[in-house]
Amino acid sequence: MSIPRIRSADPNWLTFAAEALRDAGCALVTDVLPNSFVEQTRHALYEAREGILREVGAERLKAAGEIGTLRLPMKYDRHFFTYLEIPEVLQFIDATIGATAILHLQNGFILPPAPPGGSKVFQTTFHRDFPRYMNGYLASVNAFFAIDEFTRENGATLLVPGSHQHAQAPDADYMARAAVAAEAPAGSMLLFDSTIWHAAGENVSGRDRLAINHQFTRSFFKQQIDYVRALGDAVIETLPPRSQQLLGWYTRVVTSLDEYYRPEDRRLYRKGQG
């Protein structure tokens, strides 16, 4: 089974992508990000990497197997907030898990060339981003952007089409044979059901490969990072209402009776966020 592909300019792209998500568990939409936006993201990813290295340190990242993974990039460059305003992303979320969905994670990737003997990190092993089977209930989706062209040589994401929404993991040998590389031009958007099995390929190009992943869930699931607390109220309040909602501004947990008994329009958890 191949990865279904469609251009963002196709008026039926969203219908096609939603159907592909149900059948194959994934879809590739090309021509989503303009070149200028891609280049801005490239610069911002390297800026975020420097900020994370300063704050966390290379040794802690290496010990966690996270060299090349950039968590909480929004803290280091406001450009990453604009990914929450991309029309195609919002349309896809609304068509799949609904307008009350929240951002579970935003992770940047600067995948370095593989060392001799290959990479030994989590991202290069087959895994699911939502490791729970809920009887076919779609609880989580991903929007993954190619900032560099994705090729087999530079480690394009490997997906196992049709492996989504199953209680048991596929056989490891089967996944190795059935996996398909998501080869795509820079600026493409790879959409997938978060229960699909996938992995980063081995980057043997001799150059970094850049990407950025977003996972969105139904609003009652906890985020990987509490973005409101991590970024601070002052930052969140500068953003558009839909971005605030995606970051969890309207799904906060009250911490006092004073917060619990606030008037409805000032509550931390809004109606309809289920």
Secondary structure as the mmCIF struct_conf table of DSSP 4:
data_model
#
loop_
_struct_conf.conf_type_id
_struct_conf.id
_struct_conf.beg_label_comp_id
_struct_conf.beg_label_asym_id
_struct_conf.beg_label_seq_id
_struct_conf.end_label_comp_id
_struct_conf.end_label_asym_id
_struct_conf.end_label_seq_id
HELX_LH_PP_P HELX_LH_PP_P1 SER A 2 PRO A 4
STRN STRN1 ARG A 5 ARG A 7
TURN_TY1_P TURN_TY1_P1 SER A 8 ALA A 9
BEND BEND1 ASP A 10 ASP A 10
TURN_TY1_P TURN_TY1_P2 PRO A 11 ASN A 12
HELX_RH_AL_P HELX_RH_AL_P1 TRP A 13 ASP A 23
TURN_TY1_P TURN_TY1_P3 ALA A 24 ALA A 24
BEND BEND2 GLY A 25 GLY A 25
STRN STRN2 CYS A 26 THR A 30
BEND BEND3 ASP A 31 ASP A 31
BEND BEND4 LEU A 33 LEU A 33
HELX_RH_AL_P HELX_RH_AL_P2 ASN A 35 VAL A 56
HELX_RH_AL_P HELX_RH_AL_P3 ALA A 58 ALA A 63
TURN_TY1_P TURN_TY1_P4 ALA A 64 GLY A 65
TURN_TY1_P TURN_TY1_P5 ILE A 67 GLY A 68
STRN STRN3 THR A 69 ARG A 71
HELX_RH_3T_P HELX_RH_3T_P1 PRO A 73 LYS A 75
TURN_TY1_P TURN_TY1_P6 TYR A 76 TYR A 76
HELX_RH_3T_P HELX_RH_3T_P2 ARG A 78 GLU A 85
HELX_RH_AL_P HELX_RH_AL_P4 PRO A 87 THR A 96
TURN_TY1_P TURN_TY1_P7 ILE A 97 ILE A 97
TURN_TY1_P TURN_TY1_P8 ALA A 99 THR A 100
STRN STRN4 ILE A 102 LEU A 111
HELX_LH_PP_P HELX_LH_PP_P2 PRO A 112 PRO A 115
TURN_TY1_P TURN_TY1_P9 PRO A 116 GLY A 117
BEND BEND5 VAL A 121 VAL A 121
HELX_RH_3T_P HELX_RH_3T_P3 PHE A 122 THR A 124
BEND BEND6 THR A 125 THR A 125
STRN STRN5 HIS A 127 HIS A 127
BEND BEND7 ASP A 129 PHE A 130
TURN_TY1_P TURN_TY1_P10 ASN A 135 GLY A 136
STRN STRN6 SER A 140 ALA A 146
BEND BEND8 ILE A 147 ASP A 148
HELX_LH_PP_P HELX_LH_PP_P3 GLU A 149 GLU A 149
STRN STRN7 PHE A 150 PHE A 150
TURN_TY1_P TURN_TY1_P11 ARG A 152 GLU A 153
STRN STRN8 ASN A 154 ASN A 154
TURN_TY1_P TURN_TY1_P12 GLY A 155 GLY A 155
HELX_LH_PP_P HELX_LH_PP_P4 ALA A 156 THR A 157
STRN STRN9 LEU A 158 LEU A 159
TURN_TY1_P TURN_TY1_P13 PRO A 161 GLY A 162
BEND BEND9 HIS A 164 GLN A 165
BEND BEND10 ALA A 167 GLN A 168
HELX_LH_PP_P HELX_LH_PP_P5 ALA A 169 ASP A 171
HELX_RH_AL_P HELX_RH_AL_P5 ALA A 172 ALA A 178
STRN STRN10 VAL A 180 ALA A 181
STRN STRN11 ALA A 184 ALA A 184
TURN_TY1_P TURN_TY1_P14 ALA A 186 GLY A 187
STRN STRN12 MET A 189 ASP A 193
TURN_TY1_P TURN_TY1_P15 SER A 194 THR A 195
BEND BEND11 ILE A 196 ILE A 196
STRN STRN13 HIS A 198 ALA A 199
HELX_LH_PP_P HELX_LH_PP_P6 ALA A 200 GLU A 202
STRN STRN14 ASN A 203 ASN A 203
BEND BEND12 SER A 205 ARG A 207
STRN STRN15 ARG A 209 THR A 217
TURN_TY1_P TURN_TY1_P16 SER A 219 PHE A 220
BEND BEND13 PHE A 221 PHE A 221
HELX_LH_PP_P HELX_LH_PP_P7 LYS A 222 GLN A 223
BEND BEND14 GLN A 224 ILE A 225
HELX_RH_AL_P HELX_RH_AL_P6 TYR A 227 LEU A 231
HELX_RH_AL_P HELX_RH_AL_P7 ASP A 233 ILE A 236
TURN_TY1_P TURN_TY1_P17 GLU A 237 THR A 238
BEND BEND15 LEU A 239 LEU A 239
HELX_RH_AL_P HELX_RH_AL_P8 PRO A 241 LEU A 246
TURN_TY1_P TURN_TY1_P18 LEU A 247 TYR A 250
STRN STRN16 THR A 251 THR A 251
HELX_LH_PP_P HELX_LH_PP_P8 ARG A 252 VAL A 254
BEND BEND16 SER A 256 SER A 256
HELX_RH_AL_P HELX_RH_AL_P9 LEU A 257 TYR A 260
TURN_TY1_P TURN_TY1_P19 TYR A 261 TYR A 261
BEND BEND17 ARG A 262 ARG A 262
HELX_RH_3T_P HELX_RH_3T_P4 GLU A 264 ARG A 266
BEND BEND18 LEU A 268 LEU A 268
STRN STRN17 TYR A 269 TYR A 269
TURN_TY1_P TURN_TY1_P20 LYS A 271 GLY A 272
#
